[in-house]
Amino acid sequence: MSTKRPKSTTTTSKGKDKKADESSAGSVAGSGHPNDIFPLTLTSATQELFGCRCDEDVTGDNPYKILRKEDIVQDMRMRAAVSDFSPVKQLVLDYPEDELLLGYDRDFIYGSSFYLVLTADAKERHLKPVVALGVEVALEREPSEVFAAQKTFEPQPWISLGSEQEIEEESVTDSRPRLKYRISRVRREFGAPIFFSDRNAMETKDGFLECTPYQDKNFSLKQMERHTGVQTIPNLKSSSTQTQWTYPRSMCMQYEPREFSEEEKENCLQSENLKNFVNSVASRFEIAIQQNEIMDVFFDDWKALSEEDSGYGRKADPHLKEYQSFTDLHFSKEKTISNINWHPTINGVIAVAVTERLSFEDRINGSTKLLLNPSLILFWSFSDPINPQLLLECPDDVFSFEFCPSDPNIIVGGCMNGQVVLWDISTYVEQLQGTRTSGGKNIAANTNALGFEDKQENETPVVRYCAVSGIENGHKAPITDIQWLPGTFEVSRMGVPMENRNGICVQIVTCAPDCCVMFWDIRAPRVLQTMADQRKQKVEEKPLENPHGVPNTFKHLDLTWKPLIRVSLPKIDTSGEYSPLKISLRDNTCDNHTGSNADRAHLNAERSEVAPEYALLRVPSARQLKPLEDICTKLYAGTEDGELVYTDWKLEKDNDSGRLFSAKPSHRFIIHDGQVNTVRRSPFFKDIILTVGGWTFAIWKEGVMNGPIIQSSCSQKKCTVGYWSQSRPAVFFIGKEDGNIDVWDLLEKTHEPSQTQNITATQITCIKPWIVSSKQHLLAVSDHLGTLHILEIPWTLRSPSSNEKLSMSKYFEKEVDRLVYFEKRREMRAKEKKDSEAEELRKKTEPIIPEKQVEQILEEALKEYEDYLSLETVILKEMGLLPDTDKVDI
């Protein structure tokens, strides 16, 4: 191997000599170039304009170009900041001569392709011949430096340390002669256009090469040693014992009190001892009666104090308790629960909608199988946790359904295919009432075993839907939310709230991701045909028209039902529309169940006595109804993009075409990082809304458009659903995708949940609380595996503290004030930043005022001091403290 040659300190490259010469001519700044030049990058347009094109006008042998100062100033005036000479504007203006020198930096020594010479001395130095400059530089160097530059090192013999063996082992040598290939192409094909096309790799041989995985033995590890431990334990045995209980024996006992005779009673009342006793205790007895009138002496203050304090984080038994669970191996197998609802009047009965756990592609592939397995809504009862009590047949999977507030026997649901369905279960009310519970406790324990077995043998009745809307007239996407409008008003075809003379719920609101909200009316349209036509139609009707026993309550709507109005949600800033998933109306208080179950049953019973049948109702003329001005027509809509939209459902009329159209939403908020799955108002405050989506939740106040008044931080798991407590204004529940429920108590903590409890091992899909009585509140929780869990809410989460509603109202007001203050501060800071940027820009554009010399400053200060002394003398003379010098001289 050859010996290593040391590097020489002398350089022979022409470019390097030039760089050394230039660096010796001027001192190099901290930026890597001399102080008297400035590197520039000129665009092709600037090179064309000044005639300094690279390798054409300027080259490595002729790198300099003389530019007129007037041309550079004119270029900076015409193109301003776009000009390539704008970084050296002030330096060009201060240049003393009329011509400047531009150098071409071919080797990018100074970091750019050009550099501008800034002083006249540097200009002359650059224009000197290179040879002469080299001689001058050599003369300026000391002899020791010249000698060091010319010194060379002598080669030394190479000493082997064994590295050549490692190099030979790692080197690659040819084991055979190398193969030579020659690739040629026909001359006429050179430059010909190329066309690519698709082909099937299976049609041609060797069209593709399949690389299948295999196990490489070179990388397989064999375990040679393993540490194990063994410990011996005694044999365990479980045993139990119980005292033998004999058969029960019924026994009874009765006694009579011993009484005085009439003579003994008379003697006792006339005795002197009784009179003395009464006279001695009369005054104390009178004082005790007066005290009893003033205050309750039997009231336990300590117990009341503990009850008061327990509402703010009592440690004793704060967790949710498992009360009961429902699942069915046939109807809910491999299905998930999409929605749940408690029966409004029958205690202990809950309805759940089950849907297939399939993706969109799996639904398409298994559409034939889904037709054989119809979608259902199951009615469960506490008396029978194994078998459902009632089944509602659906045309497709139902994602949302609601009981009618006016008549709980009427149920409306929204299907996956966009259809709206109506059921009437009035025929099966007695069957559901026969299985209800008393006070939340299972009464089936009191039934005998024989009756229970008879009930199990009976098949679960299936109820067919009464009416379904036409597919062509409904939504084009799955209906994700459906609500009843309250019986206090109804909506006209223009979206204007009108008086509801019937006083019952007759209209429905639905929303779907097809970018629209629809209003439906369940009443029959106005009859336009004559009575003769009606009689003729009744005669022609066949007696076997209803083989399934479906009630004729909504026969007039079946397959002909159309929406009353269609409200679209156009985007505010851009084209397109929002895709709503959940909606919330201000005056829709149908789902605010704050009373007990008995109160709701009594209220619904009174309504049912007055309300007419739905089959006899007709849509009245809008001219006969009176519009209501106090009904708010605004609604909140949560979209699948995590947005919250605030819009008006009233339609506007175009003045030119007369068509009805929906106005753009007034506000749009982007808060959630996932689709919004909950938009629900507080049952205690109409203007407080809870929204849940993605990994966060937020609380809004209607009318405050600056943003949410409360916003949570991102949680580790996705939030799937949320619901307010029906008894405490400060409590709400948040379901997670990992099966946990976060219980938030805003009076206790606002930065984290008060407690987190695991309910199931999979995602929670729905939450619905229910008040059985003042001493028992239940919480229904459904999961992704189709299981319904009934939990009992503890005393701390169901019993409100004193003035809790007032405290929450003040808390929300403070949060609104904080939000308004934050917005003002942000606007003020933005204005200050804008003013500071304008001030900095003004300072940059102002001409630089030359600094005063030291002599000028001293001269001005001396003049000011002399003026001060003269003014002091005049004041002292006027005050008579200083004698007049002229009079003293006389």
JOFEN-V81572 format. One record per residue. N is the residue number from 1. OMEGA is omega in whole degrees, -180 to 180 (NA if undefined). Layout:
n=N omega=OMEGA
n=N omega=OMEGA
This chain:
n=1 omega=-178
n=2 omega=179
n=3 omega=179
n=4 omega=-178
n=5 omega=-180
n=6 omega=-180
n=7 omega=179
n=8 omega=180
n=9 omega=179
n=10 omega=178
n=11 omega=-180
n=12 omega=-178
n=13 omega=-180
n=14 omega=179
n=15 omega=180
n=16 omega=176
n=17 omega=180
n=18 omega=179
n=19 omega=179
n=20 omega=180
n=21 omega=-179
n=22 omega=179
n=23 omega=177
n=24 omega=-180
n=25 omega=-179
n=26 omega=178
n=27 omega=-178
n=28 omega=-180
n=29 omega=-179
n=30 omega=-178
n=31 omega=178
n=32 omega=179
n=33 omega=179
n=34 omega=-178
n=35 omega=-174
n=36 omega=173
n=37 omega=179
n=38 omega=-180
n=39 omega=180
n=40 omega=172
n=41 omega=-176
n=42 omega=176
n=43 omega=-180
n=44 omega=178
n=45 omega=179
n=46 omega=177
n=47 omega=177
n=48 omega=-176
n=49 omega=-176
n=50 omega=176
n=51 omega=-179
n=52 omega=-179
n=53 omega=-176
n=54 omega=177
n=55 omega=174
n=56 omega=177
n=57 omega=177
n=58 omega=-179
n=59 omega=178
n=60 omega=178
n=61 omega=180
n=62 omega=-170
n=63 omega=-171
n=64 omega=179
n=65 omega=179
n=66 omega=179
n=67 omega=177
n=68 omega=-180
n=69 omega=-179
n=70 omega=179
n=71 omega=-180
n=72 omega=179
n=73 omega=178
n=74 omega=178
n=75 omega=179
n=76 omega=177
n=77 omega=-176
n=78 omega=-174
n=79 omega=174
n=80 omega=-176
n=81 omega=179
n=82 omega=-178
n=83 omega=179
n=84 omega=-180
n=85 omega=-179
n=86 omega=178
n=87 omega=-178
n=88 omega=-176
n=89 omega=-176
n=90 omega=180
n=91 omega=178
n=92 omega=179
n=93 omega=-180
n=94 omega=-178
n=95 omega=-171
n=96 omega=-174
n=97 omega=-177
n=98 omega=-178
n=99 omega=179
n=100 omega=-178
n=101 omega=176
n=102 omega=-179
n=103 omega=179
n=104 omega=-179
n=105 omega=-174
n=106 omega=-176
n=107 omega=179
n=108 omega=-180
n=109 omega=-178
n=110 omega=173
n=111 omega=180
n=112 omega=-177
n=113 omega=180
n=114 omega=171
n=115 omega=-177
n=116 omega=179
n=117 omega=-169
n=118 omega=-179
n=119 omega=-180
n=120 omega=179
n=121 omega=178
n=122 omega=178
n=123 omega=179
n=124 omega=-179
n=125 omega=179
n=126 omega=-178
n=127 omega=177
n=128 omega=176
n=129 omega=-177
n=130 omega=-178
n=131 omega=180
n=132 omega=178
n=133 omega=178
n=134 omega=178
n=135 omega=180
n=136 omega=179
n=137 omega=179
n=138 omega=179
n=139 omega=-179
n=140 omega=-179
n=141 omega=177
n=142 omega=-179
n=143 omega=-179
n=144 omega=179
n=145 omega=179
n=146 omega=-180
n=147 omega=179
n=148 omega=-180
n=149 omega=-177
n=150 omega=-176
n=151 omega=177
n=152 omega=-180
n=153 omega=178
n=154 omega=178
n=155 omega=-180
n=156 omega=179
n=157 omega=-179
n=158 omega=-179
n=159 omega=-178
n=160 omega=176
n=161 omega=177
n=162 omega=-179
n=163 omega=-178
n=164 omega=177
n=165 omega=178
n=166 omega=180
n=167 omega=179
n=168 omega=179
n=169 omega=-178
n=170 omega=-177
n=171 omega=-179
n=172 omega=180
n=173 omega=-179
n=174 omega=176
n=175 omega=179
n=176 omega=177
n=177 omega=-179
n=178 omega=179
n=179 omega=180
n=180 omega=179
n=181 omega=177
n=182 omega=-179
n=183 omega=-178
n=184 omega=-179
n=185 omega=180
n=186 omega=-174
n=187 omega=-176
n=188 omega=180
n=189 omega=178
n=190 omega=179
n=191 omega=180
n=192 omega=179
n=193 omega=-177
n=194 omega=-180
n=195 omega=178
n=196 omega=-180
n=197 omega=179
n=198 omega=176
n=199 omega=179
n=200 omega=-178
n=201 omega=-178
n=202 omega=-175
n=203 omega=-177
n=204 omega=178
n=205 omega=-177
n=206 omega=179
n=207 omega=178
n=208 omega=180
n=209 omega=-179
n=210 omega=179
n=211 omega=-179
n=212 omega=180
n=213 omega=178
n=214 omega=-179
n=215 omega=-180
n=216 omega=-178
n=217 omega=180
n=218 omega=-176
n=219 omega=178
n=220 omega=-178
n=221 omega=179
n=222 omega=-179
n=223 omega=-177
n=224 omega=-175
n=225 omega=-180
n=226 omega=179
n=227 omega=179
n=228 omega=178
n=229 omega=-179
n=230 omega=178
n=231 omega=-179
n=232 omega=179
n=233 omega=178
n=234 omega=178
n=235 omega=-180
n=236 omega=-180
n=237 omega=178
n=238 omega=180
n=239 omega=-179
n=240 omega=178
n=241 omega=-179
n=242 omega=178
n=243 omega=-179
n=244 omega=-179
n=245 omega=179
n=246 omega=-177
n=247 omega=-178
n=248 omega=-180
n=249 omega=-179
n=250 omega=180
n=251 omega=-180
n=252 omega=-179
n=253 omega=-179
n=254 omega=180
n=255 omega=177
n=256 omega=-179
n=257 omega=175
n=258 omega=-177
n=259 omega=174
n=260 omega=173
n=261 omega=-179
n=262 omega=-180
n=263 omega=178
n=264 omega=177
n=265 omega=-180
n=266 omega=179
n=267 omega=-180
n=268 omega=-180
n=269 omega=-178
n=270 omega=-177
n=271 omega=180
n=272 omega=-180
n=273 omega=179
n=274 omega=180
n=275 omega=179
n=276 omega=180
n=277 omega=-180
n=278 omega=-180
n=279 omega=-178
n=280 omega=-177
n=281 omega=-177
n=282 omega=-178
n=283 omega=179
n=284 omega=178
n=285 omega=180
n=286 omega=178
n=287 omega=180
n=288 omega=178
n=289 omega=179
n=290 omega=178
n=291 omega=179
n=292 omega=176
n=293 omega=-177
n=294 omega=-176
n=295 omega=179
n=296 omega=-176
n=297 omega=-180
n=298 omega=-180
n=299 omega=-178
n=300 omega=-178
n=301 omega=-178
n=302 omega=179
n=303 omega=178
n=304 omega=178
n=305 omega=178
n=306 omega=177
n=307 omega=179
n=308 omega=-177
n=309 omega=-175
n=310 omega=179
n=311 omega=-177
n=312 omega=173
n=313 omega=176
n=314 omega=-175
n=315 omega=-175
n=316 omega=172
n=317 omega=178
n=318 omega=-171
n=319 omega=175
n=320 omega=-178
n=321 omega=177
n=322 omega=-179
n=323 omega=180
n=324 omega=177
n=325 omega=-178
n=326 omega=172
n=327 omega=-178
n=328 omega=-177
n=329 omega=-178
n=330 omega=-174
n=331 omega=-178
n=332 omega=179
n=333 omega=-179
n=334 omega=177
n=335 omega=178
n=336 omega=180
n=337 omega=-178
n=338 omega=-178
n=339 omega=178
n=340 omega=178
n=341 omega=173
n=342 omega=175
n=343 omega=-173
n=344 omega=-173
n=345 omega=-178
n=346 omega=-177
n=347 omega=178
n=348 omega=180
n=349 omega=-179
n=350 omega=-179
n=351 omega=-180
n=352 omega=176
n=353 omega=-179
n=354 omega=-180
n=355 omega=-179
n=356 omega=176
n=357 omega=-177
n=358 omega=172
n=359 omega=-177
n=360 omega=-180
n=361 omega=179
n=362 omega=177
n=363 omega=-180
n=364 omega=-179
n=365 omega=-179
n=366 omega=-178
n=367 omega=180
n=368 omega=179
n=369 omega=-180
n=370 omega=178
n=371 omega=179
n=372 omega=-180
n=373 omega=-172
n=374 omega=177
n=375 omega=-174
n=376 omega=166
n=377 omega=-175
n=378 omega=174
n=379 omega=178
n=380 omega=178
n=381 omega=179
n=382 omega=-178
n=383 omega=-178
n=384 omega=-178
n=385 omega=-176
n=386 omega=-175
n=387 omega=174
n=388 omega=-177
n=389 omega=-176
n=390 omega=179
n=391 omega=176
n=392 omega=-180
n=393 omega=-177
n=394 omega=177
n=395 omega=178
n=396 omega=180
n=397 omega=-178
n=398 omega=179
n=399 omega=180
n=400 omega=175
n=401 omega=-177
n=402 omega=170
n=403 omega=178
n=404 omega=180
n=405 omega=-179
n=406 omega=-179
n=407 omega=-177
n=408 omega=177
n=409 omega=179
n=410 omega=-179
n=411 omega=177
n=412 omega=-179
n=413 omega=177
n=414 omega=-174
n=415 omega=180
n=416 omega=180
n=417 omega=177
n=418 omega=-180
n=419 omega=175
n=420 omega=-173
n=421 omega=177
n=422 omega=175
n=423 omega=175
n=424 omega=-177
n=425 omega=-178
n=426 omega=180
n=427 omega=-173
n=428 omega=-179
n=429 omega=-179
n=430 omega=178
n=431 omega=178
n=432 omega=179
n=433 omega=179
n=434 omega=180
n=435 omega=-176
n=436 omega=-177
n=437 omega=-180
n=438 omega=179
n=439 omega=179
n=440 omega=-180
n=441 omega=-175
n=442 omega=179
n=443 omega=180
n=444 omega=178
n=445 omega=-180
n=446 omega=-180
n=447 omega=-180
n=448 omega=-176
n=449 omega=-179
n=450 omega=179
n=451 omega=180
n=452 omega=179
n=453 omega=178
n=454 omega=-178
n=455 omega=-180
n=456 omega=-176
n=457 omega=-179
n=458 omega=179
n=459 omega=179
n=460 omega=-179
n=461 omega=178
n=462 omega=-178
n=463 omega=178
n=464 omega=-179
n=465 omega=-179
n=466 omega=-176
n=467 omega=178
n=468 omega=-179
n=469 omega=177
n=470 omega=-178
n=471 omega=-177
n=472 omega=-177
n=473 omega=-175
n=474 omega=179
n=475 omega=177
n=476 omega=-180
n=477 omega=179
n=478 omega=178
n=479 omega=-175
n=480 omega=179
n=481 omega=180
n=482 omega=-176
n=483 omega=174
n=484 omega=170
n=485 omega=-179
n=486 omega=-178
n=487 omega=-180
n=488 omega=180
n=489 omega=173
n=490 omega=-173
n=491 omega=178
n=492 omega=-179
n=493 omega=175
n=494 omega=-178
n=495 omega=-179
n=496 omega=177
n=497 omega=-180
n=498 omega=179
n=499 omega=179
n=500 omega=-176
n=501 omega=-180
n=502 omega=179
n=503 omega=179
n=504 omega=-179
n=505 omega=-178
n=506 omega=-177
n=507 omega=-174
n=508 omega=175
n=509 omega=178
n=510 omega=174
n=511 omega=-178
n=512 omega=179
n=513 omega=176
n=514 omega=171
n=515 omega=178
n=516 omega=175
n=517 omega=-175
n=518 omega=174
n=519 omega=-177
n=520 omega=176
n=521 omega=-176
n=522 omega=179
n=523 omega=178
n=524 omega=177
n=525 omega=-178
n=526 omega=-177
n=527 omega=-179
n=528 omega=-179
n=529 omega=-176
n=530 omega=179
n=531 omega=180
n=532 omega=178
n=533 omega=179
n=534 omega=179
n=535 omega=179
n=536 omega=179
n=537 omega=179
n=538 omega=180
n=539 omega=-177
n=540 omega=-179
n=541 omega=-180
n=542 omega=-179
n=543 omega=-178
n=544 omega=-178
n=545 omega=-175
n=546 omega=-176
n=547 omega=-176
n=548 omega=-180
n=549 omega=-180
n=550 omega=178
n=551 omega=-180
n=552 omega=-177
n=553 omega=-177
n=554 omega=179
n=555 omega=-178
n=556 omega=-178
n=557 omega=-172
n=558 omega=177
n=559 omega=176
n=560 omega=-175
n=561 omega=179
n=562 omega=178
n=563 omega=179
n=564 omega=176
n=565 omega=179
n=566 omega=-178
n=567 omega=177
n=568 omega=-178
n=569 omega=179
n=570 omega=-180
n=571 omega=-173
n=572 omega=-171
n=573 omega=-174
n=574 omega=176
n=575 omega=-177
n=576 omega=-177
n=577 omega=177
n=578 omega=-179
n=579 omega=-176
n=580 omega=174
n=581 omega=180
n=582 omega=-180
n=583 omega=178
n=584 omega=178
n=585 omega=-176
n=586 omega=-175
n=587 omega=178
n=588 omega=-178
n=589 omega=-177
n=590 omega=-176
n=591 omega=179
n=592 omega=-176
n=593 omega=-180
n=594 omega=179
n=595 omega=179
n=596 omega=-178
n=597 omega=180
n=598 omega=178
n=599 omega=180
n=600 omega=178
n=601 omega=179
n=602 omega=-180
n=603 omega=179
n=604 omega=177
n=605 omega=177
n=606 omega=180
n=607 omega=-178
n=608 omega=178
n=609 omega=-176
n=610 omega=-172
n=611 omega=177
n=612 omega=179
n=613 omega=-178
n=614 omega=-179
n=615 omega=-179
n=616 omega=-177
n=617 omega=177
n=618 omega=178
n=619 omega=-179
n=620 omega=177
n=621 omega=-179
n=622 omega=180
n=623 omega=-178
n=624 omega=-177
n=625 omega=-179
n=626 omega=178
n=627 omega=-179
n=628 omega=-177
n=629 omega=-175
n=630 omega=179
n=631 omega=179
n=632 omega=-179
n=633 omega=178
n=634 omega=177
n=635 omega=173
n=636 omega=178
n=637 omega=175
n=638 omega=-173
n=639 omega=179
n=640 omega=176
n=641 omega=179
n=642 omega=-179
n=643 omega=173
n=644 omega=-174
n=645 omega=178
n=646 omega=-173
n=647 omega=-180
n=648 omega=-178
n=649 omega=179
n=650 omega=-179
n=651 omega=177
n=652 omega=-176
n=653 omega=178
n=654 omega=-177
n=655 omega=-177
n=656 omega=-176
n=657 omega=-178
n=658 omega=-180
n=659 omega=177
n=660 omega=180
n=661 omega=180
n=662 omega=179
n=663 omega=178
n=664 omega=178
n=665 omega=-179
n=666 omega=-178
n=667 omega=177
n=668 omega=-177
n=669 omega=176
n=670 omega=-176
n=671 omega=-173
n=672 omega=180
n=673 omega=176
n=674 omega=-177
n=675 omega=-177
n=676 omega=-179
n=677 omega=180
n=678 omega=170
n=679 omega=-171
n=680 omega=179
n=681 omega=178
n=682 omega=178
n=683 omega=-179
n=684 omega=180
n=685 omega=-178
n=686 omega=-174
n=687 omega=178
n=688 omega=-175
n=689 omega=175
n=690 omega=176
n=691 omega=-179
n=692 omega=179
n=693 omega=179
n=694 omega=-178
n=695 omega=-177
n=696 omega=168
n=697 omega=-178
n=698 omega=176
n=699 omega=-175
n=700 omega=172
n=701 omega=-177
n=702 omega=-175
n=703 omega=177
n=704 omega=-173
n=705 omega=177
n=706 omega=-178
n=707 omega=179
n=708 omega=178
n=709 omega=176
n=710 omega=178
n=711 omega=-178
n=712 omega=172
n=713 omega=-178
n=714 omega=178
n=715 omega=-179
n=716 omega=179
n=717 omega=-177
n=718 omega=176
n=719 omega=-174
n=720 omega=-177
n=721 omega=177
n=722 omega=-180
n=723 omega=177
n=724 omega=171
n=725 omega=-178
n=726 omega=-177
n=727 omega=-179
n=728 omega=-178
n=729 omega=-175
n=730 omega=-172
n=731 omega=170
n=732 omega=-174
n=733 omega=178
n=734 omega=177
n=735 omega=-177
n=736 omega=-180
n=737 omega=178
n=738 omega=177
n=739 omega=178
n=740 omega=174
n=741 omega=175
n=742 omega=177
n=743 omega=-179
n=744 omega=174
n=745 omega=-174
n=746 omega=176
n=747 omega=-179
n=748 omega=179
n=749 omega=177
n=750 omega=-178
n=751 omega=-180
n=752 omega=180
n=753 omega=178
n=754 omega=177
n=755 omega=177
n=756 omega=-176
n=757 omega=179
n=758 omega=-178
n=759 omega=-176
n=760 omega=-178
n=761 omega=-178
n=762 omega=-174
n=763 omega=175
n=764 omega=-175
n=765 omega=-177
n=766 omega=174
n=767 omega=179
n=768 omega=176
n=769 omega=-179
n=770 omega=180
n=771 omega=177
n=772 omega=177
n=773 omega=180
n=774 omega=-178
n=775 omega=-179
n=776 omega=175
n=777 omega=-178
n=778 omega=179
n=779 omega=179
n=780 omega=-179
n=781 omega=178
n=782 omega=-179
n=783 omega=-175
n=784 omega=-179
n=785 omega=177
n=786 omega=179
n=787 omega=178
n=788 omega=180
n=789 omega=175
n=790 omega=-178
n=791 omega=177
n=792 omega=-178
n=793 omega=-179
n=794 omega=-176
n=795 omega=-177
n=796 omega=-178
n=797 omega=-179
n=798 omega=-177
n=799 omega=-179
n=800 omega=176
n=801 omega=180
n=802 omega=179
n=803 omega=179
n=804 omega=179
n=805 omega=178
n=806 omega=179
n=807 omega=179
n=808 omega=177
n=809 omega=178
n=810 omega=179
n=811 omega=178
n=812 omega=178
n=813 omega=178
n=814 omega=178
n=815 omega=176
n=816 omega=178
n=817 omega=179
n=818 omega=180
n=819 omega=179
n=820 omega=179
n=821 omega=179
n=822 omega=178
n=823 omega=178
n=824 omega=179
n=825 omega=179
n=826 omega=176
n=827 omega=180
n=828 omega=178
n=829 omega=177
n=830 omega=178
n=831 omega=178
n=832 omega=178
n=833 omega=179
n=834 omega=179
n=835 omega=180
n=836 omega=177
n=837 omega=177
n=838 omega=179
n=839 omega=177
n=840 omega=177
n=841 omega=179
n=842 omega=178
n=843 omega=179
n=844 omega=-179
n=845 omega=179
n=846 omega=176
n=847 omega=-178
n=848 omega=179
n=849 omega=-180
n=850 omega=-180
n=851 omega=-180
n=852 omega=176
n=853 omega=-179
n=854 omega=-180
n=855 omega=179
n=856 omega=180
n=857 omega=179
n=858 omega=-180
n=859 omega=178
n=860 omega=178
n=861 omega=179
n=862 omega=178
n=863 omega=177
n=864 omega=179
n=865 omega=178
n=866 omega=177
n=867 omega=178
n=868 omega=179
n=869 omega=179
n=870 omega=178
n=871 omega=178
n=872 omega=179
n=873 omega=-180
n=874 omega=-179
n=875 omega=179
n=876 omega=178
n=877 omega=179
n=878 omega=179
n=879 omega=179
n=880 omega=-180
n=881 omega=180
n=882 omega=-179
n=883 omega=180
n=884 omega=-177
n=885 omega=-179
n=886 omega=-180
n=887 omega=179
n=888 omega=179
n=889 omega=179
n=890 omega=NA
